[in-house]
Amino acid sequence: MSWTASLTLALRSLGRRPGRTLLTVLAVALGTTLLVALGSVASTAGSRIVSKLNNGGPGTAIKVAPSQADSDQAYTDDLRATTPKPITEASVNTLRQSTSITAVVPVMAAPVLVVSPPFGAAAAAISSAPAFNNTMLGVDMRQANNLPITMLAGRLPGNASLDEIAVTETYLDHSGMSVSGVLGTLVEIAEPQAFQSQTGIQFRGRWIKATIVGVVSQQVGSGALLVPIEQTRLARQWALAGVDGGDAFPLPTSPYSGMIVLAASLDQLHTARQAVTELGYANSAAEHLVTSVLRYLRVVDIVLAGIGAIALGIAGLGVANALLAAVRERRREIGVLKAIGARDRDIARWFLLEAFGVGLAGGMLGTLSGLLIALWVGISVNDYLVQQGLQSIQVGDLSWPLLSVAIGGTSALAMAAGIVPALKAAQLAPREAMAAP
């Protein structure tokens, strides 16, 4: 019996009992659906959820302070600062040369007095929020994707703009404005400078006006305003042109007030922290937290894989049961084929091709269903994150290796489940089979 004849016979046999065939295909499809849906979600969700641990920024981010690290810094995620240690351009360049570090973003902070609208005479007639002291944080806006920043509304200021700022929820609390209502409004900012007068140390401000273009949640530093670094550089130059203002407004001693160091990967986070600590800087990162979360996610992956494997195992038993029933029903047909010259391997091939067809159909149907479920899960997760004011993540990526394993694996599993029925059919004696009722 040729392969073509065996295939034709298998297809006819599948169509002979359409109800049973359909149920068997659906059983295989259900197992494949679970495997593909859980596999596509688990394969991408773990690393991407971990990458958002730092409030929307990368999970490989290391916050560096302008302070000397103590001897226990390498053994804790927390900042262990001692004496001041300036962050210089040379230190930034040294870290950028490390192979375990993919980006270094300097941060420059400046103390400011913030006045929310209305201004001038309008402020006297309308009840407005009082001015408040806070910190203005300057960063390179071109590297915002490497920073623990989450956009809540609007956009970030242009990197070269000196009249645009983004604010945090701290500013909203002081101004009494909403997230949507604050966009497009003006804010007055006074950058302080201490100077020596005849009566002693006095203070004056360099006043600027800026438009609020975005609302963010950030962990770059403690500050209500986020601006391009050039703005804070001008504020620093203005402060250094004066004298030391004591505890109220001391002169900045470090070129940068901090930096965000981004490790090349989660696996290299420890090596990157080591490079920072060896330079003597106090730093903090979610290194041990990420390690713990990854371990728990690995356990979740094992559980999800176990669920998919159990479902496929049950589907395989369904295939075996259906083929065993088919062997009992076709005993006379098997006897006739053997009587006209069909060999044992021809009979076995017939049933194995039937099992392969069931596995292939169920695998393709289940793979499509699993991808649709993974897509639905990804959309639902992103909707929830957006509602909670968090940055969205891509869950359920299309993985060609997973799809190939799903379709090929279910087909192979169905054929494996069909081995026993196929051997049983092949071993039937022609006379015994022909005598079957």
TIVOBA-22999 format. One line per field, with one value per residue (C-alpha): residue number from 1; x, y, z; residue in one letter. Coordinates in steps of 0.2 Angstrom, whole numbers, plus 5000, padded with zeros to 4 digits. Example, Ala and Ser with C-alpha at 12.3 -4.5 7.8 and 13.67 -1.06 7.14 Angstrom:
nr = 1 / 2
px = 5062 / 5068
py = 4978 / 4995
pz = 5039 / 5036
rest = A / S
END
This chain:
nr = 1 / 2 / 3 / 4 / 5 / 6 / 7 / 8 / 9 / 10 / 11 / 12 / 13 / 14 / 15 / 16 / 17 / 18 / 19 / 20 / 21 / 22 / 23 / 24 / 25 / 26 / 27 / 28 / 29 / 30 / 31 / 32 / 33 / 34 / 35 / 36 / 37 / 38 / 39 / 40 / 41 / 42 / 43 / 44 / 45 / 46 / 47 / 48 / 49 / 50 / 51 / 52 / 53 / 54 / 55 / 56 / 57 / 58 / 59 / 60 / 61 / 62 / 63 / 64 / 65 / 66 / 67 / 68 / 69 / 70 / 71 / 72 / 73 / 74 / 75 / 76 / 77 / 78 / 79 / 80 / 81 / 82 / 83 / 84 / 85 / 86 / 87 / 88 / 89 / 90 / 91 / 92 / 93 / 94 / 95 / 96 / 97 / 98 / 99 / 100 / 101 / 102 / 103 / 104 / 105 / 106 / 107 / 108 / 109 / 110 / 111 / 112 / 113 / 114 / 115 / 116 / 117 / 118 / 119 / 120 / 121 / 122 / 123 / 124 / 125 / 126 / 127 / 128 / 129 / 130 / 131 / 132 / 133 / 134 / 135 / 136 / 137 / 138 / 139 / 140 / 141 / 142 / 143 / 144 / 145 / 146 / 147 / 148 / 149 / 150 / 151 / 152 / 153 / 154 / 155 / 156 / 157 / 158 / 159 / 160 / 161 / 162 / 163 / 164 / 165 / 166 / 167 / 168 / 169 / 170 / 171 / 172 / 173 / 174 / 175 / 176 / 177 / 178 / 179 / 180 / 181 / 182 / 183 / 184 / 185 / 186 / 187 / 188 / 189 / 190 / 191 / 192 / 193 / 194 / 195 / 196 / 197 / 198 / 199 / 200 / 201 / 202 / 203 / 204 / 205 / 206 / 207 / 208 / 209 / 210 / 211 / 212 / 213 / 214 / 215 / 216 / 217 / 218 / 219 / 220 / 221 / 222 / 223 / 224 / 225 / 226 / 227 / 228 / 229 / 230 / 231 / 232 / 233 / 234 / 235 / 236 / 237 / 238 / 239 / 240 / 241 / 242 / 243 / 244 / 245 / 246 / 247 / 248 / 249 / 250 / 251 / 252 / 253 / 254 / 255 / 256 / 257 / 258 / 259 / 260 / 261 / 262 / 263 / 264 / 265 / 266 / 267 / 268 / 269 / 270 / 271 / 272 / 273 / 274 / 275 / 276 / 277 / 278 / 279 / 280 / 281 / 282 / 283 / 284 / 285 / 286 / 287 / 288 / 289 / 290 / 291 / 292 / 293 / 294 / 295 / 296 / 297 / 298 / 299 / 300 / 301 / 302 / 303 / 304 / 305 / 306 / 307 / 308 / 309 / 310 / 311 / 312 / 313 / 314 / 315 / 316 / 317 / 318 / 319 / 320 / 321 / 322 / 323 / 324 / 325 / 326 / 327 / 328 / 329 / 330 / 331 / 332 / 333 / 334 / 335 / 336 / 337 / 338 / 339 / 340 / 341 / 342 / 343 / 344 / 345 / 346 / 347 / 348 / 349 / 350 / 351 / 352 / 353 / 354 / 355 / 356 / 357 / 358 / 359 / 360 / 361 / 362 / 363 / 364 / 365 / 366 / 367 / 368 / 369 / 370 / 371 / 372 / 373 / 374 / 375 / 376 / 377 / 378 / 379 / 380 / 381 / 382 / 383 / 384 / 385 / 386 / 387 / 388 / 389 / 390 / 391 / 392 / 393 / 394 / 395 / 396 / 397 / 398 / 399 / 400 / 401 / 402 / 403 / 404 / 405 / 406 / 407 / 408 / 409 / 410 / 411 / 412 / 413 / 414 / 415 / 416 / 417 / 418 / 419 / 420 / 421 / 422 / 423 / 424 / 425 / 426 / 427 / 428 / 429 / 430 / 431 / 432 / 433 / 434 / 435 / 436 / 437
px = 5000 / 5008 / 5009 / 4996 / 4984 / 4987 / 4983 / 4967 / 4961 / 4965 / 4956 / 4941 / 4941 / 4941 / 4926 / 4917 / 4914 / 4914 / 4907 / 4920 / 4934 / 4928 / 4928 / 4945 / 4952 / 4944 / 4952 / 4969 / 4965 / 4961 / 4977 / 4987 / 4977 / 4982 / 5000 / 5002 / 4992 / 5002 / 5018 / 5017 / 5011 / 5024 / 5039 / 5037 / 5028 / 5041 / 5056 / 5045 / 5036 / 5052 / 5058 / 5045 / 5049 / 5057 / 5040 / 5040 / 5059 / 5070 / 5073 / 5091 / 5092 / 5105 / 5103 / 5119 / 5121 / 5136 / 5141 / 5155 / 5148 / 5151 / 5158 / 5141 / 5135 / 5138 / 5127 / 5111 / 5099 / 5097 / 5108 / 5122 / 5130 / 5143 / 5153 / 5150 / 5159 / 5157 / 5150 / 5162 / 5162 / 5177 / 5167 / 5152 / 5164 / 5173 / 5156 / 5151 / 5166 / 5160 / 5154 / 5141 / 5133 / 5123 / 5119 / 5124 / 5112 / 5118 / 5105 / 5107 / 5096 / 5093 / 5082 / 5069 / 5054 / 5038 / 5023 / 5008 / 4995 / 4986 / 5000 / 5002 / 4986 / 4975 / 4982 / 4976 / 4958 / 4957 / 4961 / 4977 / 4989 / 5004 / 5022 / 5032 / 5050 / 5055 / 5068 / 5070 / 5077 / 5087 / 5091 / 5095 / 5078 / 5084 / 5088 / 5071 / 5068 / 5082 / 5075 / 5062 / 5049 / 5031 / 5021 / 5004 / 4998 / 5005 / 5023 / 5041 / 5049 / 5060 / 5078 / 5084 / 5069 / 5071 / 5052 / 5044 / 5043 / 5035 / 5028 / 5024 / 5009 / 5018 / 5015 / 4997 / 4994 / 5001 / 4992 / 4976 / 4975 / 4970 / 4981 / 4972 / 4969 / 4987 / 4993 / 4996 / 4997 / 5011 / 5022 / 5034 / 5050 / 5063 / 5081 / 5089 / 5106 / 5114 / 5124 / 5133 / 5125 / 5130 / 5117 / 5123 / 5118 / 5103 / 5094 / 5088 / 5080 / 5082 / 5064 / 5058 / 5041 / 5038 / 5024 / 5018 / 5018 / 5017 / 5013 / 5025 / 5028 / 5047 / 5060 / 5075 / 5076 / 5066 / 5058 / 5041 / 5048 / 5057 / 5066 / 5080 / 5097 / 5102 / 5089 / 5097 / 5114 / 5110 / 5102 / 5118 / 5129 / 5118 / 5120 / 5139 / 5140 / 5134 / 5140 / 5136 / 5119 / 5122 / 5109 / 5095 / 5104 / 5122 / 5133 / 5133 / 5149 / 5146 / 5145 / 5130 / 5118 / 5116 / 5116 / 5105 / 5116 / 5108 / 5115 / 5116 / 5104 / 5096 / 5110 / 5123 / 5115 / 5126 / 5142 / 5136 / 5133 / 5150 / 5158 / 5149 / 5154 / 5172 / 5172 / 5166 / 5149 / 5134 / 5120 / 5104 / 5095 / 5082 / 5096 / 5090 / 5072 / 5073 / 5082 / 5069 / 5055 / 5063 / 5064 / 5046 / 5042 / 5052 / 5041 / 5025 / 5033 / 5035 / 5017 / 5010 / 5020 / 5014 / 4996 / 4999 / 5007 / 4993 / 4980 / 4990 / 4992 / 4973 / 4971 / 4984 / 4973 / 4958 / 4967 / 4972 / 4954 / 4947 / 4959 / 4956 / 4938 / 4941 / 4952 / 4937 / 4925 / 4936 / 4942 / 4933 / 4940 / 4958 / 4955 / 4950 / 4965 / 4977 / 4968 / 4972 / 4990 / 4992 / 5006 / 5007 / 5017 / 5003 / 4990 / 5000 / 5004 / 4985 / 4981 / 4997 / 4992 / 4975 / 4982 / 4994 / 4979 / 4970 / 4985 / 4989 / 4971 / 4970 / 4987 / 4983 / 4966 / 4973 / 4988 / 4977 / 4965 / 4980 / 4987 / 4970 / 4969 / 4986 / 4982 / 4966 / 4976 / 4989 / 4975 / 4967 / 4983 / 4988 / 4970 / 4972 / 4989 / 4983 / 4969 / 4981 / 4992 / 5006 / 5016 / 5010 / 5019 / 5019 / 5013 / 5010 / 5023 / 5022 / 5035 / 5039 / 5048 / 5034 / 5022 / 5032 / 5034 / 5015 / 5010 / 5024 / 5023 / 5004 / 5006 / 5020 / 5010 / 4995 / 5006 / 5014 / 4996 / 4992 / 5006 / 4997 / 4981 / 4991 / 5001 / 4986 / 4978 / 4993 / 4995 / 4977 / 4977 / 4967 / 4956 / 4952 / 4948 / 4937 / 4927 / 4923 / 4905
py = 5000 / 5017 / 5032 / 5041 / 5026 / 5026 / 5045 / 5043 / 5029 / 5040 / 5055 / 5044 / 5036 / 5053 / 5058 / 5042 / 5048 / 5067 / 5069 / 5059 / 5067 / 5084 / 5081 / 5073 / 5088 / 5100 / 5091 / 5093 / 5111 / 5115 / 5108 / 5118 / 5134 / 5133 / 5129 / 5144 / 5157 / 5153 / 5151 / 5168 / 5178 / 5170 / 5171 / 5190 / 5196 / 5191 / 5201 / 5216 / 5217 / 5216 / 5230 / 5242 / 5239 / 5256 / 5266 / 5265 / 5265 / 5251 / 5238 / 5238 / 5257 / 5261 / 5278 / 5285 / 5299 / 5312 / 5303 / 5291 / 5273 / 5264 / 5246 / 5237 / 5246 / 5230 / 5219 / 5230 / 5237 / 5253 / 5269 / 5268 / 5286 / 5293 / 5309 / 5320 / 5314 / 5325 / 5317 / 5323 / 5322 / 5310 / 5298 / 5299 / 5295 / 5281 / 5272 / 5274 / 5264 / 5249 / 5234 / 5230 / 5248 / 5253 / 5271 / 5284 / 5299 / 5313 / 5322 / 5340 / 5347 / 5365 / 5373 / 5384 / 5394 / 5389 / 5401 / 5393 / 5404 / 5416 / 5429 / 5448 / 5458 / 5443 / 5433 / 5446 / 5445 / 5426 / 5413 / 5404 / 5392 / 5400 / 5399 / 5384 / 5379 / 5364 / 5356 / 5357 / 5342 / 5343 / 5328 / 5325 / 5323 / 5313 / 5299 / 5299 / 5281 / 5276 / 5285 / 5279 / 5291 / 5287 / 5300 / 5303 / 5316 / 5327 / 5326 / 5329 / 5346 / 5348 / 5345 / 5362 / 5371 / 5384 / 5388 / 5371 / 5360 / 5344 / 5343 / 5329 / 5326 / 5336 / 5351 / 5347 / 5345 / 5362 / 5371 / 5362 / 5358 / 5342 / 5332 / 5338 / 5355 / 5359 / 5356 / 5372 / 5383 / 5395 / 5393 / 5406 / 5400 / 5409 / 5402 / 5408 / 5417 / 5422 / 5439 / 5449 / 5466 / 5479 / 5471 / 5453 / 5438 / 5442 / 5432 / 5437 / 5427 / 5424 / 5423 / 5413 / 5408 / 5391 / 5382 / 5365 / 5353 / 5336 / 5328 / 5314 / 5301 / 5300 / 5292 / 5302 / 5312 / 5322 / 5336 / 5343 / 5350 / 5341 / 5351 / 5350 / 5349 / 5366 / 5375 / 5368 / 5371 / 5390 / 5389 / 5382 / 5395 / 5409 / 5401 / 5400 / 5418 / 5422 / 5417 / 5403 / 5404 / 5393 / 5380 / 5389 / 5389 / 5381 / 5382 / 5367 / 5357 / 5343 / 5346 / 5334 / 5330 / 5312 / 5300 / 5286 / 5271 / 5258 / 5240 / 5232 / 5218 / 5211 / 5198 / 5212 / 5222 / 5216 / 5219 / 5237 / 5241 / 5234 / 5246 / 5261 / 5255 / 5253 / 5271 / 5275 / 5281 / 5277 / 5269 / 5260 / 5248 / 5234 / 5221 / 5209 / 5212 / 5209 / 5192 / 5187 / 5192 / 5182 / 5167 / 5168 / 5171 / 5155 / 5145 / 5153 / 5148 / 5130 / 5130 / 5137 / 5124 / 5110 / 5116 / 5116 / 5099 / 5091 / 5098 / 5091 / 5074 / 5073 / 5077 / 5063 / 5051 / 5057 / 5053 / 5036 / 5032 / 5037 / 5027 / 5011 / 5013 / 5015 / 4999 / 4989 / 4996 / 4992 / 4975 / 4967 / 4981 / 4978 / 4959 / 4963 / 4974 / 4961 / 4947 / 4957 / 4960 / 4974 / 4972 / 4976 / 4992 / 4998 / 4996 / 5004 / 5019 / 5021 / 5024 / 5034 / 5046 / 5047 / 5052 / 5064 / 5073 / 5075 / 5082 / 5094 / 5100 / 5102 / 5110 / 5123 / 5127 / 5128 / 5139 / 5152 / 5152 / 5153 / 5168 / 5177 / 5174 / 5180 / 5196 / 5199 / 5197 / 5209 / 5222 / 5219 / 5221 / 5237 / 5245 / 5241 / 5249 / 5265 / 5266 / 5265 / 5279 / 5267 / 5264 / 5250 / 5234 / 5223 / 5206 / 5191 / 5193 / 5182 / 5169 / 5159 / 5145 / 5143 / 5142 / 5129 / 5119 / 5120 / 5114 / 5101 / 5095 / 5092 / 5082 / 5072 / 5069 / 5063 / 5051 / 5045 / 5042 / 5033 / 5020 / 5008 / 5008 / 5007 / 4992 / 4983 / 4985 / 4979 / 4964 / 4958 / 4941 / 4942 / 4927 / 4934 / 4951 / 4944 / 4934 / 4949 / 4954
pz = 5000 / 4995 / 5006 / 4995 / 4997 / 5016 / 5017 / 5007 / 5018 / 5033 / 5027 / 5023 / 5040 / 5048 / 5038 / 5043 / 5061 / 5060 / 5077 / 5086 / 5074 / 5079 / 5097 / 5096 / 5086 / 5099 / 5113 / 5105 / 5101 / 5119 / 5125 / 5112 / 5116 / 5134 / 5129 / 5116 / 5126 / 5143 / 5133 / 5123 / 5139 / 5151 / 5138 / 5137 / 5153 / 5165 / 5159 / 5154 / 5170 / 5180 / 5168 / 5175 / 5193 / 5194 / 5192 / 5173 / 5171 / 5167 / 5180 / 5177 / 5182 / 5196 / 5205 / 5210 / 5223 / 5225 / 5241 / 5246 / 5248 / 5265 / 5266 / 5265 / 5249 / 5239 / 5250 / 5250 / 5237 / 5248 / 5247 / 5260 / 5259 / 5270 / 5266 / 5250 / 5234 / 5218 / 5202 / 5189 / 5170 / 5172 / 5183 / 5170 / 5155 / 5165 / 5168 / 5150 / 5145 / 5155 / 5144 / 5157 / 5156 / 5141 / 5147 / 5160 / 5162 / 5173 / 5184 / 5189 / 5203 / 5208 / 5222 / 5216 / 5222 / 5212 / 5209 / 5201 / 5193 / 5194 / 5195 / 5199 / 5203 / 5198 / 5213 / 5225 / 5219 / 5217 / 5230 / 5224 / 5231 / 5240 / 5232 / 5238 / 5239 / 5229 / 5217 / 5199 / 5191 / 5174 / 5163 / 5145 / 5138 / 5123 / 5135 / 5144 / 5139 / 5150 / 5165 / 5178 / 5171 / 5167 / 5157 / 5165 / 5152 / 5139 / 5134 / 5140 / 5136 / 5121 / 5125 / 5119 / 5126 / 5141 / 5142 / 5144 / 5159 / 5165 / 5183 / 5195 / 5206 / 5220 / 5210 / 5207 / 5226 / 5229 / 5214 / 5216 / 5198 / 5189 / 5178 / 5162 / 5168 / 5171 / 5154 / 5144 / 5160 / 5165 / 5180 / 5187 / 5194 / 5205 / 5205 / 5221 / 5223 / 5239 / 5239 / 5252 / 5257 / 5270 / 5282 / 5279 / 5267 / 5257 / 5243 / 5226 / 5212 / 5193 / 5187 / 5173 / 5165 / 5158 / 5150 / 5158 / 5144 / 5153 / 5170 / 5175 / 5189 / 5191 / 5202 / 5195 / 5211 / 5224 / 5214 / 5207 / 5191 / 5177 / 5164 / 5151 / 5159 / 5151 / 5162 / 5178 / 5172 / 5170 / 5188 / 5195 / 5186 / 5193 / 5211 / 5209 / 5204 / 5222 / 5239 / 5250 / 5257 / 5272 / 5276 / 5266 / 5249 / 5250 / 5235 / 5224 / 5227 / 5214 / 5195 / 5195 / 5209 / 5204 / 5189 / 5182 / 5177 / 5166 / 5165 / 5149 / 5155 / 5171 / 5171 / 5171 / 5185 / 5198 / 5188 / 5183 / 5202 / 5206 / 5193 / 5202 / 5219 / 5214 / 5210 / 5228 / 5224 / 5235 / 5224 / 5225 / 5213 / 5214 / 5211 / 5225 / 5222 / 5204 / 5208 / 5220 / 5207 / 5193 / 5204 / 5208 / 5190 / 5185 / 5197 / 5189 / 5172 / 5178 / 5184 / 5168 / 5158 / 5169 / 5166 / 5147 / 5148 / 5158 / 5145 / 5130 / 5140 / 5142 / 5123 / 5119 / 5129 / 5119 / 5103 / 5109 / 5115 / 5098 / 5088 / 5099 / 5096 / 5078 / 5078 / 5086 / 5073 / 5058 / 5062 / 5047 / 5035 / 5042 / 5039 / 5021 / 5018 / 5025 / 5014 / 4998 / 5003 / 5015 / 5026 / 5045 / 5042 / 5030 / 5043 / 5056 / 5044 / 5041 / 5059 / 5062 / 5048 / 5055 / 5072 / 5063 / 5054 / 5070 / 5079 / 5065 / 5063 / 5082 / 5083 / 5070 / 5077 / 5095 / 5090 / 5082 / 5097 / 5109 / 5099 / 5100 / 5119 / 5121 / 5111 / 5122 / 5138 / 5132 / 5127 / 5144 / 5154 / 5145 / 5147 / 5166 / 5167 / 5158 / 5170 / 5184 / 5177 / 5173 / 5157 / 5146 / 5142 / 5127 / 5132 / 5121 / 5107 / 5092 / 5094 / 5079 / 5089 / 5100 / 5086 / 5077 / 5093 / 5097 / 5079 / 5077 / 5095 / 5095 / 5079 / 5086 / 5102 / 5093 / 5083 / 5099 / 5106 / 5090 / 5092 / 5103 / 5093 / 5077 / 5083 / 5089 / 5072 / 5063 / 5074 / 5070 / 5061 / 5044 / 5049 / 5066 / 5059 / 5045 / 5058 / 5068 / 5069
rest = M / S / W / T / A / S / L / T / L / A / L / R / S / L / G / R / R / P / G / R / T / L / L / T / V / L / A / V / A / L / G / T / T / L / L / V / A / L / G / S / V / A / S / T / A / G / S / R / I / V / S / K / L / N / N / G / G / P / G / T / A / I / K / V / A / P / S / Q / A / D / S / D / Q / A / Y / T / D / D / L / R / A / T / T / P / K / P / I / T / E / A / S / V / N / T / L / R / Q / S / T / S / I / T / A / V / V / P / V / M / A / A / P / V / L / V / V / S / P / P / F / G / A / A / A / A / A / I / S / S / A / P / A / F / N / N / T / M / L / G / V / D / M / R / Q / A / N / N / L / P / I / T / M / L / A / G / R / L / P / G / N / A / S / L / D / E / I / A / V / T / E / T / Y / L / D / H / S / G / M / S / V / S / G / V / L / G / T / L / V / E / I / A / E / P / Q / A / F / Q / S / Q / T / G / I / Q / F / R / G / R / W / I / K / A / T / I / V / G / V / V / S / Q / Q / V / G / S / G / A / L / L / V / P / I / E / Q / T / R / L / A / R / Q / W / A / L / A / G / V / D / G / G / D / A / F / P / L / P / T / S / P / Y / S / G / M / I / V / L / A / A / S / L / D / Q / L / H / T / A / R / Q / A / V / T / E / L / G / Y / A / N / S / A / A / E / H / L / V / T / S / V / L / R / Y / L / R / V / V / D / I / V / L / A / G / I / G / A / I / A / L / G / I / A / G / L / G / V / A / N / A / L / L / A / A / V / R / E / R / R / R / E / I / G / V / L / K / A / I / G / A / R / D / R / D / I / A / R / W / F / L / L / E / A / F / G / V / G / L / A / G / G / M / L / G / T / L / S / G / L / L / I / A / L / W / V / G / I / S / V / N / D / Y / L / V / Q / Q / G / L / Q / S / I / Q / V / G / D / L / S / W / P / L / L / S / V / A / I / G / G / T / S / A / L / A / M / A / A / G / I / V / P / A / L / K / A / A / Q / L / A / P / R / E / A / M / A / A / P
END
